[in-house]
Amino acid sequence: MPLLNEGTRFLIDTLKSRINEVVFGFDGTVATQEDGGISSPAVVVTPTVRVVDDNTLFVEAKLALDTTFTRPLREVVIRYKNPSDSTDTTDFMRYTYNSVQKTSNNELHFSAIIEVTV
């Protein structure tokens, strides 16, 4: 039985309302569907989340010049964190990348497109 267009849009709107953190981290182990999400967090950023169309979201987060680390960044996670319970989190997506040294001389922009297909 196919999911109706209204159902897909409901999922998109629900994800948009739930995604409220992007976490940058230091761990560079390969991301898989089975991993536990962020393993070595560095900083949490509040993302901008926009609906592109009935099937697609755009998530964007930025680390400004004043954010610096002595270790290179290697992972990013898109997540929901319950505002009333700091232990209640759901990591939606985890991505690892080649190390990036974040200093006061560079900004880091993260963008992701999430497509809901059924």
Rosetta silent file (secondary structure, phi, psi, omega in degrees, C-alpha in Angstrom):
SEQUENCE: MPLLNEGTRFLIDTLKSRINEVVFGFDGTVATQEDGGISSPAVVVTPTVRVVDDNTLFVEAKLALDTTFTRPLREVVIRYKNPSDSTDTTDFMRYTYNSVQKTSNNELHFSAIIEVTV
SCORE:     score description
SCORE:     0.000 S_00000001
   1 L     0.000  124.984 -177.561    0.000    0.000    0.000 S_00000001
   2 L   -76.630  148.723  173.509    1.601    3.318   -1.040 S_00000001
   3 L   -74.958  130.708  179.785    2.034    6.222    1.348 S_00000001
   4 L   -70.773  158.103  178.202   -0.196    9.090    0.258 S_00000001
   5 H   -55.410  -38.587  177.959    1.288   12.487   -0.597 S_00000001
   6 H   -61.264  -37.974  179.653   -0.289   13.875    2.590 S_00000001
   7 H   -66.768  -42.214  178.159    1.544   11.227    4.613 S_00000001
   8 H   -63.387  -43.775  179.530    4.902   12.088    3.053 S_00000001
   9 H   -64.349  -36.822  176.407    4.320   15.799    3.712 S_00000001
  10 H   -60.145  -43.464  178.327    3.374   14.955    7.317 S_00000001
  11 H   -62.524  -42.822  178.494    6.730   13.167    7.732 S_00000001
  12 H   -61.272  -48.561 -179.322    8.593   16.159    6.244 S_00000001
  13 H   -63.588  -37.058  178.101    6.789   18.622    8.520 S_00000001
  14 H   -65.853  -46.233  177.307    7.412   16.399   11.555 S_00000001
  15 H   -60.922  -43.111  179.852   11.140   16.128   10.802 S_00000001
  16 H   -58.422  -41.964 -177.906   11.342   19.896   10.244 S_00000001
  17 H   -75.194  -18.993 -176.613    9.787   20.566   13.625 S_00000001
  18 H   -96.066  -32.757 -177.906   12.029   18.009   15.370 S_00000001
  19 L   -69.983  111.759 -177.100   15.495   18.704   13.957 S_00000001
  20 L  -134.185    5.615  175.909   16.904   21.224   16.414 S_00000001
  21 E  -145.615  144.525  165.296   20.628   20.409   16.708 S_00000001
  22 E  -123.418  125.532 -176.216   23.633   19.794   14.514 S_00000001
  23 E  -112.417  122.223  173.449   26.562   18.370   16.464 S_00000001
  24 E   -93.539  142.744 -176.413   30.118   18.596   15.143 S_00000001
  25 E  -143.524  176.696 -174.232   32.561   16.072   16.548 S_00000001
  26 L   -98.049  -17.285 -174.347   36.081   14.695   16.543 S_00000001
  27 L   -77.926  133.508 -179.007   35.508   10.981   15.762 S_00000001
  28 L  -113.281   16.266  177.987   36.240    9.921   12.211 S_00000001
  29 L   -65.522  152.511 -175.756   35.160    6.276   12.281 S_00000001
  30 L   -58.691  133.046  177.615   33.002    5.258    9.336 S_00000001
  31 L   -81.111  134.822  177.256   29.332    6.193    9.722 S_00000001
  32 L  -135.338  169.270  176.868   26.844    3.347    9.327 S_00000001
  33 L   -64.474  -25.671 -175.462   23.128    2.828    9.867 S_00000001
  34 L   -93.571   -5.435 -176.257   23.912    0.856   12.998 S_00000001
  35 L   -73.398  168.440 -172.872   26.266    3.274   14.745 S_00000001
  36 L   -89.734   15.070 -178.876   25.227    5.121   17.874 S_00000001
  37 L    87.725 -148.536 -175.666   25.349    8.641   16.481 S_00000001
  38 L   -62.460  131.622 -178.110   27.773   11.247   17.771 S_00000001
  39 L  -114.138  -23.327 -179.977   30.658    9.621   19.595 S_00000001
  40 L  -143.222   75.405 -173.166   33.021   12.477   20.360 S_00000001
  41 E   -67.570  145.351  176.375   31.080   15.781   20.344 S_00000001
  42 E  -112.506  -46.272 -176.576   32.855   19.119   20.019 S_00000001
  43 E  -156.634  147.678  177.591   30.077   21.684   19.665 S_00000001
  44 E  -109.993  133.065 -179.216   26.298   21.865   19.234 S_00000001
  45 E  -123.860  141.361  173.043   24.783   24.320   16.750 S_00000001
  46 L   -82.951  119.379 -175.206   21.147   25.262   16.213 S_00000001
  47 L   -86.071  166.620  166.278   20.502   24.647   12.501 S_00000001
  48 E   -97.094  127.753 -179.639   18.288   26.327    9.967 S_00000001
  49 E  -123.591  124.782 -179.507   15.800   23.779    8.606 S_00000001
  50 E  -126.617  144.628  172.324   13.694   24.545    5.527 S_00000001
  51 E   -82.687  124.229  177.394   11.121   22.567    3.581 S_00000001
  52 E   -86.209  -49.100  176.346   12.196   22.395   -0.061 S_00000001
  53 E  -157.399 -169.271 -175.072    9.156   20.479   -1.302 S_00000001
  54 L   -64.668  -11.277 -178.238    6.764   17.731   -0.175 S_00000001
  55 L  -121.592   -3.856 -165.929    9.639   15.197   -0.032 S_00000001
  56 E  -136.098  138.115  173.388   12.723   17.238    0.837 S_00000001
  57 E  -116.884  152.110  173.674   14.296   19.177    3.715 S_00000001
  58 E  -120.352  124.247 -179.229   17.368   21.405    3.704 S_00000001
  59 E  -117.443  132.445 -178.532   19.439   21.553    6.910 S_00000001
  60 E  -139.069  139.154  176.857   22.222   24.096    7.384 S_00000001
  61 E  -143.037  152.026 -176.098   24.573   24.910   10.272 S_00000001
  62 E  -136.737  138.990  169.917   27.586   27.178   10.571 S_00000001
  63 E  -105.039  116.663 -175.621   30.615   27.442   12.823 S_00000001
  64 L   -76.509  176.551 -178.254   31.678   31.084   12.936 S_00000001
  65 L   -60.346  -30.928 -176.037   35.184   32.518   13.154 S_00000001
  66 L   -78.762   -1.057  177.261   35.082   32.674   16.962 S_00000001
  67 L   -97.774  119.508 -179.363   34.736   28.870   17.265 S_00000001
  68 L  -135.662  155.330  178.495   38.116   27.120   17.390 S_00000001
  69 L  -140.552  151.367  175.948   39.443   23.682   18.363 S_00000001
  70 L   -85.424  -22.006  177.571   42.893   22.212   18.891 S_00000001
  71 L  -103.810  151.654  179.074   41.762   18.885   17.403 S_00000001
  72 L   -75.902  147.272  175.172   40.386   18.485   13.857 S_00000001
  73 E   -82.380  144.015 -176.262   36.655   17.953   13.263 S_00000001
  74 E  -142.397   -4.051 -177.789   35.687   14.696   11.526 S_00000001
  75 E  -147.335  157.882  175.106   31.983   14.048   12.080 S_00000001
  76 E  -145.852  142.488 -179.090   28.602   15.758   12.107 S_00000001
  77 E  -130.323  136.850  171.991   25.217   14.576   13.378 S_00000001
  78 E   -98.196  128.890 -172.353   21.710   15.901   12.734 S_00000001
  79 E  -146.602  163.771  168.928   19.598   15.340   15.824 S_00000001
  80 E  -110.154  131.952  173.821   16.501   16.027   17.874 S_00000001
  81 E  -124.627  123.198  179.949   16.960   16.943   21.519 S_00000001
  82 L   -63.930  119.723 -177.709   13.908   17.103   23.743 S_00000001
  83 L   -62.694  -24.187 -177.820   13.889   20.627   25.226 S_00000001
  84 L   -99.261   -0.969  179.589   12.349   19.385   28.499 S_00000001
  85 L  -147.767   99.623 -173.299   14.620   16.330   28.978 S_00000001
  86 L   -63.826  -15.362  178.611   18.319   16.761   28.181 S_00000001
  87 L   -90.597   -9.868 -178.033   18.880   12.981   28.096 S_00000001
  88 L   -92.903   98.174  178.170   16.181   12.411   25.439 S_00000001
  89 E  -130.592  152.040  173.405   17.895   12.704   22.046 S_00000001
  90 E  -130.780  115.851  176.629   17.421   11.068   18.669 S_00000001
  91 E   -86.852  118.949 -177.490   20.304   11.151   16.194 S_00000001
  92 E   -84.817  -45.724 -174.723   18.838   11.096   12.658 S_00000001
  93 E  -142.597  143.069  174.561   21.932   11.160   10.489 S_00000001
  94 E  -130.266  135.382 -179.514   25.693   10.899   11.027 S_00000001
  95 E  -132.490  134.388  174.763   28.297   11.817    8.440 S_00000001
  96 E  -113.208  151.872 -174.835   32.079   11.512    8.684 S_00000001
  97 E  -147.533  168.756  175.631   34.530   13.414    6.511 S_00000001
  98 E   -59.574  146.032 -173.248   38.230   14.093    6.081 S_00000001
  99 E   -58.949  141.477  177.658   39.553   16.066    9.024 S_00000001
 100 E  -126.405  123.650  176.926   39.035   19.829    9.055 S_00000001
 101 L   -85.746  115.814 -179.159   41.043   22.057   11.350 S_00000001
 102 L   -95.702  114.446  179.779   38.683   24.759   12.639 S_00000001
 103 L  -123.122 -177.402  176.802   40.570   27.921   13.586 S_00000001
 104 L   -77.319    1.620  178.671   39.695   31.595   13.917 S_00000001
 105 L   -99.731   -1.499 -178.737   40.752   31.992   10.278 S_00000001
 106 L  -144.102  149.090  171.920   37.970   29.893    8.750 S_00000001
 107 L  -101.452  155.549  177.447   34.222   29.372    8.949 S_00000001
 108 E  -125.238  121.389  178.359   32.678   25.955    8.525 S_00000001
 109 E  -110.524  131.632  176.155   29.331   25.583    6.767 S_00000001
 110 E  -117.375  130.469  176.655   27.430   22.293    6.832 S_00000001
 111 E  -133.874  141.339  177.244   24.489   21.672    4.511 S_00000001
 112 E  -142.840  143.661  172.516   22.426   18.535    4.008 S_00000001
 113 E  -109.116  126.666  178.766   19.430   17.632    1.921 S_00000001
 114 E  -111.491  122.283  178.919   17.129   15.022    3.441 S_00000001
 115 E  -112.359  128.086  177.148   14.725   13.310    1.075 S_00000001
 116 L   -96.747  115.403  177.254   11.838   11.220    2.395 S_00000001
 117 L  -126.207  141.240 -178.955   11.035    8.429   -0.032 S_00000001
 118 L  -130.712    0.000    0.000    8.754    5.525    0.647 S_00000001
